[in-house]
Amino acid sequence: MERVLADTGRINLVVAGKHPAAQWLTLDEARAHCDAGASVWRWASTDDGEDPELVLACAGGIPTVETLAAAQLLRRDLPQARIRVVNIVDLCALAPPDRHPHGLTDAGFEALFGTELPVVVDFHGYPSAVHQLLHGRPHPGRFHVRGYVEEGTTTTPYDLLASNGVSRHDLAITALRHLRGRPAAGELAARYELHRDRLREELRRTGVDPAEITEWTWGS
């Protein structure tokens, strides 16, 4: 908003949500994050400066919440896994710099996503939009993008996310399927699937999402 309000010579479109949004960064951190377009959120990651095994990436308000919740599940249940969390605030940063002026340099892109790492991306729009931007980056097939696939009807927020495969449990399941050399991953993914399905059964009975979803906070 600082940038938009100070800008001249162009038209800026601001789309504002009507619900309160979480604040994940300090003001200085947020400024640096917006300038970069995307950055590693080390406080949410478990790679501890080592080479990660997988990247969880997100773009958008609700995807950020669900990705952080998925990261917290994995931190709790598979703490030995080295997972990096990347938040994207400028989607065009994913594009190669010769295709978009906001595109990250090759070195900057590699610093976030590596060159061979599996990456699970949660995006608030159509997954195809992210795949188009990634064209020209190293091994784009390693990016497993989840987003809106036009599933669901009038239902609860969690049920709608689960219908589109982007709930915290679905993201954690996808991550576990791409973690290499983790024997416990399959069993843990099955547990998450069962828990997700039980939550959906309950919310369809009550008509509301459970407190573990609506009252979730980082560190809870």
Disulfide bonds with the S-S distance in Angstrom:
none
